[in-house]
Amino acid sequence: MEINNRNKNCTMSISQEVIEKIAKLVISEIDSVSSLAQSPIDIRRFLFFKARPKPIIVSTNNDMMMVDIYINIKKGNKIKEVSEKVQELVKEQIQNMTNILVSKVNVHICGIN
């Protein structure tokens, strides 16, 4: 999947893997996140396409991007604060680096380590 960003004079295509890599880099710098977690398994995708669960899922709709992130947090941190920080930083960095509008960043807390 590629995400297209159209400008007056040109079109830029950014692969989904690049967006995932940006999100991973941002998350790795947040101290209260212990690790990325796997997303729930979509049985149809797993059976028919042999798709493996990913910790970051990027989807687009009408030039808007939505990102789902599955993480584990460190013990002693407040879930709401960690989630808001992840949302804010991931959205900000993706928009700054790609110039693509991010409509949502959904953070799923899968565990506490």
CYANA upper distance limits for C-alpha pairs under 8 A (distance plus 0.5 A):
  1 MET  CA     15 SER  CA      6.66
  1 MET  CA     16 GLN  CA      6.34
  2 GLU  CA     13 SER  CA      6.49
  2 GLU  CA     14 ILE  CA      6.00
  2 GLU  CA     15 SER  CA      4.88
  2 GLU  CA     16 GLN  CA      6.34
  3 ILE  CA     13 SER  CA      6.00
  3 ILE  CA     14 ILE  CA      5.61
  3 ILE  CA     15 SER  CA      6.59
  3 ILE  CA     16 GLN  CA      7.43
  3 ILE  CA     60 THR  CA      7.93
  3 ILE  CA     63 ASP  CA      8.40
  4 ASN  CA     11 THR  CA      7.19
  4 ASN  CA     12 MET  CA      6.10
  4 ASN  CA     13 SER  CA      5.00
  4 ASN  CA     14 ILE  CA      6.89
  4 ASN  CA     63 ASP  CA      7.98
  5 ASN  CA     11 THR  CA      6.32
  5 ASN  CA     12 MET  CA      5.59
  5 ASN  CA     13 SER  CA      6.86
  5 ASN  CA     14 ILE  CA      8.41
  5 ASN  CA     63 ASP  CA      8.04
  5 ASN  CA     99 ASN  CA      8.01
  5 ASN  CA    100 ILE  CA      6.96
  6 ARG  CA     10 CYS  CA      6.73
  6 ARG  CA     11 THR  CA      5.03
  6 ARG  CA     12 MET  CA      6.82
  7 ASN  CA     11 THR  CA      6.55
 14 ILE  CA     18 VAL  CA      7.18
 14 ILE  CA     19 ILE  CA      8.15
 14 ILE  CA     98 THR  CA      8.38
 15 SER  CA     19 ILE  CA      7.45
 16 GLN  CA     20 GLU  CA      6.78
 16 GLN  CA     58 VAL  CA      7.08
 17 GLU  CA     21 LYS  CA      6.56
 18 VAL  CA     22 ILE  CA      6.77
 19 ILE  CA     23 ALA  CA      6.85
 19 ILE  CA     58 VAL  CA      7.94
 19 ILE  CA     94 ILE  CA      7.38
 20 GLU  CA     24 LYS  CA      6.65
 20 GLU  CA     56 ILE  CA      6.63
 20 GLU  CA     57 ILE  CA      7.95
 20 GLU  CA     58 VAL  CA      7.67
 21 LYS  CA     25 LEU  CA      6.67
 22 ILE  CA     26 VAL  CA      6.82
 22 ILE  CA     90 VAL  CA      8.31
 22 ILE  CA     93 GLN  CA      7.91
 22 ILE  CA     94 ILE  CA      7.09
 23 ALA  CA     27 ILE  CA      6.63
 23 ALA  CA     56 ILE  CA      8.25
 23 ALA  CA     90 VAL  CA      6.11
 23 ALA  CA     93 GLN  CA      8.42
 23 ALA  CA     94 ILE  CA      7.79
 24 LYS  CA     28 SER  CA      6.54
 25 LEU  CA     29 GLU  CA      7.21
 26 VAL  CA     30 ILE  CA      7.54
 26 VAL  CA     89 LEU  CA      7.34
 26 VAL  CA     90 VAL  CA      6.67
 26 VAL  CA     93 GLN  CA      8.06
 27 ILE  CA     33 VAL  CA      7.58
 27 ILE  CA     86 VAL  CA      7.23
 27 ILE  CA     90 VAL  CA      7.97
 28 SER  CA     33 VAL  CA      7.98
 28 SER  CA     35 SER  CA      8.37
 30 ILE  CA     86 VAL  CA      8.20
 32 SER  CA     73 ILE  CA      6.36
 32 SER  CA     74 LYS  CA      5.92
 32 SER  CA     77 ASN  CA      7.00
 32 SER  CA     82 VAL  CA      7.20
 33 VAL  CA     71 ILE  CA      7.48
 33 VAL  CA     72 ASN  CA      6.61
 33 VAL  CA     73 ILE  CA      4.82
 33 VAL  CA     74 LYS  CA      6.31
 33 VAL  CA     82 VAL  CA      8.01
 34 SER  CA     71 ILE  CA      8.18
 34 SER  CA     72 ASN  CA      6.10
 34 SER  CA     73 ILE  CA      5.41
 34 SER  CA     74 LYS  CA      5.72
 34 SER  CA    113 ASN  CA      7.36
 35 SER  CA     71 ILE  CA      6.40
 35 SER  CA     72 ASN  CA      5.76
 35 SER  CA     73 ILE  CA      7.40
 36 LEU  CA     55 PRO  CA      6.30
 36 LEU  CA     70 TYR  CA      6.52
 36 LEU  CA     71 ILE  CA      4.80
 36 LEU  CA     72 ASN  CA      6.47
 37 ALA  CA     54 LYS  CA      8.37
 37 ALA  CA     55 PRO  CA      5.78
 37 ALA  CA     70 TYR  CA      5.61
 37 ALA  CA     71 ILE  CA      5.28
 37 ALA  CA     72 ASN  CA      6.61
 37 ALA  CA    110 CYS  CA      7.06
 38 GLN  CA     53 PRO  CA      6.13
 38 GLN  CA     54 LYS  CA      5.77
 38 GLN  CA     55 PRO  CA      5.08
 38 GLN  CA     70 TYR  CA      6.81
 38 GLN  CA     71 ILE  CA      8.40
 39 SER  CA     53 PRO  CA      5.82
 39 SER  CA     54 LYS  CA      6.01
 39 SER  CA     55 PRO  CA      5.89
 39 SER  CA     56 ILE  CA      8.10
 39 SER  CA     70 TYR  CA      6.50
 40 PRO  CA     53 PRO  CA      7.07
 41 ILE  CA     46 PHE  CA      7.63
 41 ILE  CA     52 ARG  CA      8.11
 41 ILE  CA     53 PRO  CA      6.20
 42 ASP  CA     46 PHE  CA      6.62
 42 ASP  CA     53 PRO  CA      8.27
 43 ILE  CA     47 LEU  CA      6.48
 44 ARG  CA     48 PHE  CA      6.43
 44 ARG  CA     49 PHE  CA      8.30
 45 ARG  CA     49 PHE  CA      5.70
 45 ARG  CA     50 LYS  CA      6.94
 45 ARG  CA     51 ALA  CA      6.13
 46 PHE  CA     50 LYS  CA      4.93
 46 PHE  CA     51 ALA  CA      5.26
 46 PHE  CA     52 ARG  CA      6.98
 47 LEU  CA     51 ALA  CA      8.32
 55 PRO  CA     69 ILE  CA      6.37
 55 PRO  CA     70 TYR  CA      5.52
 55 PRO  CA     71 ILE  CA      7.67
 56 ILE  CA     67 VAL  CA      7.48
 56 ILE  CA     68 ASP  CA      6.18
 56 ILE  CA     69 ILE  CA      5.16
 56 ILE  CA     70 TYR  CA      6.91
 57 ILE  CA     67 VAL  CA      6.23
 57 ILE  CA     68 ASP  CA      5.56
 57 ILE  CA     69 ILE  CA      7.10
 58 VAL  CA     65 MET  CA      7.58
 58 VAL  CA     66 MET  CA      6.42
 58 VAL  CA     67 VAL  CA      5.16
 58 VAL  CA     68 ASP  CA      7.02
 59 SER  CA     65 MET  CA      6.34
 59 SER  CA     66 MET  CA      5.79
 59 SER  CA     67 VAL  CA      6.96
 60 THR  CA     64 MET  CA      6.01
 60 THR  CA     65 MET  CA      4.93
 60 THR  CA     66 MET  CA      6.57
 61 ASN  CA     65 MET  CA      6.93
 63 ASP  CA    100 ILE  CA      8.12
 63 ASP  CA    101 LEU  CA      7.95
 64 MET  CA    100 ILE  CA      7.79
 64 MET  CA    101 LEU  CA      6.13
 64 MET  CA    102 VAL  CA      6.38
 64 MET  CA    103 SER  CA      6.43
 65 MET  CA    100 ILE  CA      7.92
 65 MET  CA    101 LEU  CA      6.85
 65 MET  CA    102 VAL  CA      5.15
 65 MET  CA    103 SER  CA      6.20
 65 MET  CA    104 LYS  CA      7.56
 66 MET  CA    102 VAL  CA      6.48
 66 MET  CA    103 SER  CA      6.22
 66 MET  CA    104 LYS  CA      5.32
 66 MET  CA    105 VAL  CA      6.46
 66 MET  CA    106 ASN  CA      8.32
 67 VAL  CA    102 VAL  CA      8.31
 67 VAL  CA    104 LYS  CA      6.75
 67 VAL  CA    105 VAL  CA      5.26
 67 VAL  CA    106 ASN  CA      6.67
 68 ASP  CA    105 VAL  CA      6.37
 68 ASP  CA    106 ASN  CA      5.20
 68 ASP  CA    107 VAL  CA      6.55
 68 ASP  CA    108 HIS  CA      7.90
 69 ILE  CA    105 VAL  CA      7.89
 69 ILE  CA    106 ASN  CA      6.63
 69 ILE  CA    107 VAL  CA      5.42
 69 ILE  CA    108 HIS  CA      6.48
 70 TYR  CA    107 VAL  CA      6.63
 70 TYR  CA    108 HIS  CA      5.24
 70 TYR  CA    109 ILE  CA      6.58
 70 TYR  CA    110 CYS  CA      6.93
 71 ILE  CA    107 VAL  CA      7.92
 71 ILE  CA    108 HIS  CA      6.79
 71 ILE  CA    109 ILE  CA      5.77
 71 ILE  CA    110 CYS  CA      6.33
 71 ILE  CA    111 GLY  CA      7.77
 72 ASN  CA    109 ILE  CA      6.29
 72 ASN  CA    110 CYS  CA      5.97
 72 ASN  CA    111 GLY  CA      5.15
 72 ASN  CA    112 ILE  CA      5.96
 72 ASN  CA    113 ASN  CA      7.31
 73 ILE  CA     77 ASN  CA      7.83
 73 ILE  CA     79 ILE  CA      8.34
 73 ILE  CA     82 VAL  CA      8.34
 73 ILE  CA    109 ILE  CA      7.68
 73 ILE  CA    111 GLY  CA      6.97
 73 ILE  CA    112 ILE  CA      5.44
 73 ILE  CA    113 ASN  CA      6.67
 74 LYS  CA    112 ILE  CA      6.10
 74 LYS  CA    113 ASN  CA      5.45
 75 LYS  CA    112 ILE  CA      6.15
 75 LYS  CA    113 ASN  CA      5.93
 77 ASN  CA     81 GLU  CA      8.31
 77 ASN  CA     82 VAL  CA      7.65
 78 LYS  CA     82 VAL  CA      6.77
 79 ILE  CA     83 SER  CA      6.50
 79 ILE  CA    109 ILE  CA      8.23
 80 LYS  CA     84 GLU  CA      6.62
 81 GLU  CA     85 LYS  CA      6.64
 82 VAL  CA     86 VAL  CA      6.67
 83 SER  CA     87 GLN  CA      6.61
 83 SER  CA    107 VAL  CA      6.45
 83 SER  CA    109 ILE  CA      8.47
 84 GLU  CA     88 GLU  CA      6.54
 85 LYS  CA     89 LEU  CA      6.56
 86 VAL  CA     90 VAL  CA      6.38
 86 VAL  CA    107 VAL  CA      7.90
 87 GLN  CA     91 LYS  CA      6.50
 87 GLN  CA    105 VAL  CA      5.93
 87 GLN  CA    106 ASN  CA      7.61
 87 GLN  CA    107 VAL  CA      7.38
 88 GLU  CA     92 GLU  CA      6.53
 89 LEU  CA     93 GLN  CA      6.54
 90 VAL  CA     94 ILE  CA      6.58
 90 VAL  CA    105 VAL  CA      8.06
 91 LYS  CA     95 GLN  CA      6.63
 91 LYS  CA    102 VAL  CA      6.61
 91 LYS  CA    104 LYS  CA      8.32
 91 LYS  CA    105 VAL  CA      7.16
 92 GLU  CA     96 ASN  CA      6.56
 93 GLN  CA     97 MET  CA      6.45
 94 ILE  CA     98 THR  CA      6.34
 94 ILE  CA     99 ASN  CA      7.96
 94 ILE  CA    100 ILE  CA      7.80
 94 ILE  CA    102 VAL  CA      8.05
 95 GLN  CA     99 ASN  CA      5.35
 95 GLN  CA    100 ILE  CA      5.78
 95 GLN  CA    101 LEU  CA      6.39
 95 GLN  CA    102 VAL  CA      7.10
